Amino acid sequence: QVQLVESGGGVVLPGGSLRLSCAASGFTFSSFPMSWVRQAPGKGLEWVSDISSVGGSTRYSDSVKGRFTIARDNAKKTLYLQMNSLKPDDTAVYYCAKDKNTRGQGTQVTVSS
């Protein structure tokens, strides 16, 4: 079955960086575009970024554009999210998603001084 396992979250100071990873299994990873979404405390799911199946096309929400970079390694079946210049508003549980109904368990990112 499809499995998506996120890692790399943690507590970081404002202005800091984190790199999230998502290990995929149970499907042909290289055939699917992938996304990162997040959910802040008390709020709904927010789309953050997505990447095409071969990685040639990426998109970002306005709130993270210029600070976050999505990437993938199809040989390793892994999705990444490099997050720089983190802000307190970036605090959320981050999920990688294969589609709107399929995502991992999430990894907590907390940006706080």
C-alpha positions in Angstrom: 0.0 0.0 0.0 1.0 3.6 -0.4 3.3 4.9 2.4 4.6 8.4 2.8 6.9 9.0 5.8 8.0 12.6 6.6 11.0 13.5 8.7 13.2 16.5 9.5 10.9 18.6 11.5 11.8 20.3 14.7 12.1 23.5 16.7 14.0 26.4 15.1 14.6 30.1 15.7 13.1 32.6 13.4 15.4 33.0 10.4 16.6 29.5 10.7 16.4 26.6 8.2 15.1 23.0 8.1 15.1 20.4 5.5 12.1 18.0 5.4 12.2 14.6 3.7 9.4 12.3 2.6 10.2 8.7 1.9 7.6 7.1 -0.5 6.8 3.5 -1.1 4.0 1.4 -2.5 3.6 3.2 -5.8 5.6 4.3 -8.8 7.0 7.5 -7.2 8.5 8.7 -10.4 5.2 8.8 -12.2 3.4 11.2 -9.9 3.6 14.9 -9.1 4.0 15.4 -5.4 3.1 18.2 -3.0 3.8 19.6 0.4 0.9 20.9 2.5 0.8 22.2 6.0 -1.7 22.7 8.8 -1.1 25.4 11.4 -2.7 25.1 14.9 -6.4 25.7 14.6 -6.4 26.2 10.9 -7.2 24.1 7.8 -4.8 22.5 5.4 -2.8 24.9 3.3 -1.0 24.0 0.0 2.7 24.9 0.2 4.4 23.6 -3.0 4.3 21.0 -5.7 6.6 19.4 -8.2 6.1 17.6 -11.4 6.9 13.9 -11.7 10.4 14.4 -13.1 11.0 17.5 -11.2 11.2 20.0 -14.0 8.3 22.1 -12.9 7.7 23.5 -9.4 5.1 25.9 -7.8 5.0 27.7 -4.5 2.4 29.5 -2.5 3.0 33.2 -2.2 3.6 32.8 1.5 6.7 30.6 1.0 8.0 31.7 -2.5 11.6 32.7 -2.4 12.2 31.0 1.0 11.3 27.3 0.4 12.6 24.9 -2.3 10.9 21.7 -3.3 12.9 18.9 -4.8 12.8 15.2 -5.5 15.1 12.2 -6.0 13.2 9.6 -8.0 16.0 7.1 -7.6 15.6 7.3 -3.9 11.8 7.8 -4.0 12.2 10.8 -1.7 10.6 14.2 -1.7 12.3 17.2 0.0 11.4 20.6 1.2 14.3 23.0 2.0 12.9 25.8 4.2 15.0 28.9 4.8 14.3 32.2 6.5 11.7 30.5 8.6 9.1 32.7 10.3 6.8 32.0 13.3 3.9 31.8 10.8 5.5 28.8 9.2 4.8 26.8 12.4 2.6 23.8 11.4 2.5 20.1 10.8 3.9 19.5 7.3 2.7 16.7 5.2 3.8 15.3 1.9 0.9 14.4 -0.4 0.5 12.2 -3.4 -3.0 13.5 -4.0 -5.7 15.2 -2.0 -6.6 12.0 -0.3 -3.2 10.5 0.3 -0.6 12.0 2.6 1.8 11.0 5.4 1.5 11.3 9.1 3.2 14.7 9.1 6.2 16.2 10.8 6.0 19.2 13.2 7.8 22.4 12.5 7.9 25.0 15.2 9.5 28.4 14.6 9.9 30.2 17.9 12.3 32.3 19.8 
